[in-house]
């Protein structure tokens, strides 16, 4: 059998094991000082005042939406995203309104949002995808009194100029799923510069507690110290991981540059794209799936970019603005190629050779 080329492999070594052992030896396994250290580490890294760890990016989004108070109110949200983004709006009682994305960057833009606004819109939930940030002037939408909750599940470490994603929106959510830049297995993080929002999120994820009193609605979204220990070890490596991924993305760029039916995701101007995924789109209809099938036959894992929610049965009746044509095109034609520490140049050459031959 041919060598298996994985889509993603997290970078795990003795540092994770050492910190996990310390937690186990302490016998304090639920949220404790290790989780607080992890929160402080992420907050300092993205230059945000507050960070709140949760069990996943999904629970981070739900916690944030509850804390913003979206119940009964419209939330403009990217159509090109994983279902969890919109499901959490439902869970918080909000009214999702699907909007399109830019075909080249694969992210929603300020122009798209502003063309979709009406007088009753007070919340926007953009998704910054695959390590590519939102354009810098997107955040100026806040001048109109609109709150921005950024789903940056894939974008820890991404920068616009010298500013990190996680310090720009009113509130931002990250994921630590094994396919992300760093991982805790499962886990999420909320960052914000707003103390009031931080306090509400901290309360909501801990049964509504404030101090020793149960004063608010809430639930149990606390992360364990075991997972936070993994996160602390991962944060020590994050810049090295990002540097490696950027260099591997450049190799893909070069190898695929002369394949006329392959277009890579366009990095936003003046940004550091961290390449949580190397995603490109295929211009010939139906060819993306043939490429995926051929690569699978060669024991190479791939994935689609993500979903156009309005094309899925669960979301077809949701409100929308426009025809969402770019989202649908990307859903049908985008492909995510392997990218991780164990990937070799020979692997990349083999993958690109297989694509070219098709």
C-alpha positions in Angstrom: 0.0 0.0 0.0 1.2 3.5 -0.8 2.3 5.8 2.0 -0.7 7.5 3.7 -0.5 11.2 3.5 -2.7 12.7 6.2 -4.6 15.9 5.8 -3.4 17.1 9.2 -1.2 15.8 12.0 -0.8 17.9 15.2 2.7 18.6 16.6 2.8 16.6 19.8 6.0 15.8 21.9 7.2 15.3 25.4 6.2 18.9 26.5 2.5 17.9 26.4 3.1 14.7 28.3 5.1 16.5 31.0 2.4 19.1 31.6 -0.4 16.6 31.6 1.5 14.6 34.2 1.8 17.7 36.4 -2.0 18.1 36.2 -2.6 14.5 37.0 -0.2 14.6 39.9 -1.9 17.7 41.3 -5.3 15.8 41.2 -7.0 19.1 40.2 -8.4 18.0 36.9 -11.3 20.4 36.2 -10.8 24.1 35.4 -8.1 25.5 37.7 -4.8 27.4 37.7 -3.6 25.6 34.5 -6.6 26.8 32.6 -6.2 30.3 33.9 -2.5 30.2 32.8 -3.7 29.0 29.3 -6.2 31.9 29.1 -3.6 34.4 30.1 -1.1 33.0 27.6 -3.6 33.3 24.7 -4.7 36.8 25.8 -1.2 38.0 25.9 -0.3 36.4 22.6 -3.2 38.0 20.6 -2.9 41.2 22.7 -6.4 41.1 24.1 -7.3 42.1 27.6 -9.4 39.0 28.4 -9.5 35.3 27.4 -12.1 32.7 28.4 -11.5 29.1 27.7 -14.4 26.7 26.9 -14.9 23.1 25.7 -15.0 24.0 22.0 -15.3 26.8 19.5 -19.0 25.9 19.3 -19.5 26.5 23.0 -17.3 29.7 22.7 -19.7 31.0 20.0 -22.8 30.1 22.0 -21.4 31.7 25.2 -20.5 34.8 23.2 -23.9 35.1 21.5 -25.7 34.7 24.8 -23.5 37.3 26.4 -24.2 39.7 23.5 -27.9 39.2 23.9 -28.9 38.3 20.4 -32.2 36.6 21.3 -34.9 37.7 18.9 -32.5 39.8 16.9 -31.0 39.4 13.4 -27.4 38.3 13.0 -25.7 38.7 9.6 -23.5 35.6 9.2 -21.2 34.1 6.5 -22.9 31.4 4.5 -19.6 29.8 3.6 -18.8 28.2 7.0 -19.1 25.1 9.1 -22.7 24.5 10.4 -21.8 25.2 14.0 -21.5 28.9 13.3 -25.2 29.3 12.5 -26.4 26.6 14.8 -25.1 28.6 17.8 -27.1 31.6 16.7 -30.3 29.4 16.7 -29.3 28.1 20.1 -29.0 31.6 21.5 -32.4 32.5 20.1 -31.0 34.8 17.4 -32.2 35.1 13.7 -29.5 34.1 11.3 -29.3 36.0 8.0 -26.9 34.3 5.5 -24.7 36.5 3.4 -22.2 35.8 0.6 -18.3 35.8 0.7 -15.6 37.1 -1.6 -14.6 34.3 -4.0 -10.9 35.1 -3.9 -10.3 35.6 -0.1 -13.2 33.2 0.8 -14.2 35.6 3.6 -17.1 38.0 4.0 -16.2 41.6 3.3 -17.3 45.0 4.6 -18.9 45.8 1.3 -21.0 42.6 1.4 -22.1 43.3 4.9 -22.9 47.0 4.4 -25.0 46.1 1.3 -26.9 43.6 3.5 -27.6 45.8 6.5 -30.9 47.3 7.4 -32.0 49.5 10.3 -32.7 46.6 12.6 -29.3 44.9 12.2 -27.1 45.1 15.3 -25.0 42.0 15.1 -22.6 40.6 12.5 -20.9 37.2 12.7 -18.2 37.1 10.1 -16.0 33.9 9.6 -12.3 34.4 8.9 -11.3 31.2 7.2 -8.3 28.9 6.9 -5.8 31.3 8.4 -6.8 34.3 6.2 -8.0 37.3 8.2 -10.9 39.7 7.4 -9.8 42.9 5.6 -8.7 45.5 8.1 -11.4 48.0 7.4 -14.1 45.4 8.1 -13.9 46.3 11.8 -14.9 49.9 11.0 -18.5 48.6 10.7 -18.6 49.0 14.5 -18.8 52.8 14.1 -22.4 52.2 13.2 -23.1 50.7 16.7 -23.0 47.1 15.4 -21.3 44.4 17.5 -18.9 42.1 15.7 -18.5 38.5 16.9 -15.7 37.0 14.8 -15.7 33.2 14.2 -11.9 32.9 13.9 -11.9 29.1 14.7 -9.1 28.6 12.2 -7.1 31.8 12.7 -5.1 31.9 15.9 -1.8 33.6 15.1 -3.2 35.4 12.0 -2.3 39.1 11.8 -3.3 42.2 9.8 -0.2 44.4 9.9 1.0 44.1 13.5 -2.5 43.4 14.9 -3.6 39.9 15.8 -7.0 38.4 15.1 -8.5 38.2 18.5 -7.9 41.8 19.4 -9.9 43.5 16.6 -13.5 42.4 16.9 -15.8 43.1 19.9 -15.4 39.4 20.7 -13.6 36.6 18.9 -13.7 32.8 19.1 -11.0 30.3 18.4 -10.9 26.5 18.1 -8.4 24.0 19.3 -9.7 21.0 17.3 -6.9 18.7 16.0 -7.0 20.3 12.6 -6.3 23.8 13.9 -3.0 25.7 14.3 -2.6 24.4 17.8 -4.8 21.8 19.5 -6.0 20.7 22.9 -8.0 17.7 21.3 -11.2 19.7 21.8 -11.4 23.2 23.2 -12.1 26.8 22.4 -11.2 30.3 23.5 -13.1 33.6 23.6 -11.0 36.9 23.5 -12.3 40.4 24.1 -11.2 43.8 25.3 -14.6 44.5 26.9 -14.7 43.7 30.6 -18.5 43.5 30.7 -18.5 40.9 27.9 -15.7 39.0 29.5 -17.5 38.9 32.8 -20.7 37.7 31.2 -18.9 35.0 29.2 -17.1 33.8 32.4 -20.4 33.6 34.2 -22.3 31.9 31.4 -19.8 29.1 30.9 -19.9 28.3 34.7 -23.6 27.8 35.4 -24.2 31.6 35.7 -22.0 32.1 38.7 -20.7 35.4 39.8 -18.3 34.9 42.7 -19.9 32.3 44.8 -23.5 33.1 43.8 -25.6 31.8 41.0 -27.1 35.0 39.6 -27.4 34.5 35.8 -28.5 31.9 33.3 -25.7 29.7 32.3 -24.3 26.2 31.6 -21.3 24.0 32.0 -18.7 24.8 29.3 -15.6 24.6 31.5 -12.5 23.1 29.9 -10.5 20.6 31.9 -7.0 21.4 33.1 -5.7 18.3 31.2 -6.7 19.9 27.9 -5.4 23.3 29.1 -2.0 21.7 29.8 -1.9 20.5 26.2 -2.8 24.0 25.1 0.0 25.6 27.2 2.6 23.2 25.6 1.2 24.0 22.2 1.4 27.7 22.7 5.2 27.3 23.2 5.4 26.0 19.7 2.9 28.2 17.9 5.3 30.5 16.0 7.4 27.6 14.8 4.3 25.8 13.6 3.1 28.9 11.7 6.5 29.5 10.2 6.6 25.9 8.9 3.1 26.1 7.5 3.8 29.3 5.6 6.9 27.7 4.1 5.0 24.7 3.0 2.2 26.8 1.5 4.9 28.6 -0.6 5.9 25.2 -2.0 2.3 24.4 -3.0 2.0 27.9 -4.5 5.1 27.2 -6.7 4.1 23.7 -7.6 0.6 24.7 -8.6 1.4 28.0 -10.2 1.3 26.7 -13.7 -1.9 24.6 -13.3 -4.4 26.8 -15.0 -7.5 25.2 -13.4 -6.2 25.7 -9.8 -6.6 29.0 -8.0 -5.3 29.4 -4.4 -7.1 31.4 -1.7 -6.0 35.0 -2.0 -4.3 36.3 1.2 -5.8 39.6 2.5 -3.6 42.6 1.8 -1.0 43.4 4.5 -1.7 40.2 6.4 0.0 37.1 7.8 -1.9 34.2 6.5 -1.2 31.3 8.8 -2.5 28.5 6.6 -4.5 26.5 9.0 -5.5 24.8 5.8 -4.1 25.1 2.3 -7.3 25.7 0.3 -7.7 26.3 -3.4 -10.5 26.1 -5.9 -10.8 24.3 -9.1 -12.3 26.3 -12.0 -13.5 23.3 -14.1 -17.0 22.1 -13.0 -17.0 18.7 -11.4 -13.2 18.3 -11.5 -12.7 19.0 -7.7 -14.4 15.7 -6.8 -12.5 13.8 -9.4 -9.3 15.1 -8.0 -10.3 14.1 -4.5 -11.2 10.6 -5.7 -7.9 10.2 -7.5 -5.9 11.4 -4.5 -7.8 9.1 -2.2 -6.9 6.2 -4.5 -3.3 7.3 -3.9 -3.9 7.2 -0.1 -3.8 11.0 0.1 -6.4 12.6 2.5 -8.1 15.8 1.3 -11.2 17.7 2.4 -13.6 20.2 0.9 -13.0 23.8 1.9 -16.2 24.1 3.9 -20.0 24.3 3.4 -22.4 26.7 1.7 -25.1 26.4 4.4 -28.0 27.4 2.1 -27.3 24.3 0.1 -27.7 22.0 3.1 -31.2 20.6 4.0 -31.0 22.0 7.5 -30.5 25.6 6.4 -32.5 25.9 3.1 -35.3 27.9 4.8 -33.0 30.4 6.5 -33.2 34.1 5.6 -30.5 35.2 3.2 -29.3 38.3 1.4 -28.5 37.9 -2.3 -28.0 34.7 -4.3 -24.9 33.5 -2.3 -23.3 32.5 -5.6 -19.6 32.7 -4.4 -20.3 30.6 -1.3 -22.0 27.9 -3.5 -19.2 28.0 -6.0 -16.6 27.5 -3.3 -18.6 24.7 -1.6 -18.7 22.8 -4.9 -15.1 23.5 -6.1 -12.8 24.3 -3.1 -10.3 21.6 -1.9 -8.1 21.5 1.2 -4.8 19.8 0.7 -2.5 18.1 3.3 -0.5 20.6 5.4 1.3 19.6 8.7 4.7 19.1 10.3 5.1 15.5 8.9 4.4 16.5 5.3 7.6 16.3 3.2 8.5 18.1 0.0 8.3 14.8 -1.8 4.7 14.4 -0.5 3.8 17.8 -1.9 5.4 17.1 -5.2 3.5 13.8 -5.5 0.2 15.5 -4.6 0.7 18.3 -7.2 1.9 15.8 -9.8 -1.3 13.8 -9.3 -3.4 17.0 -9.7 -1.6 18.1 -12.8 -2.0 14.7 -14.5 -5.8 14.8 -14.0 
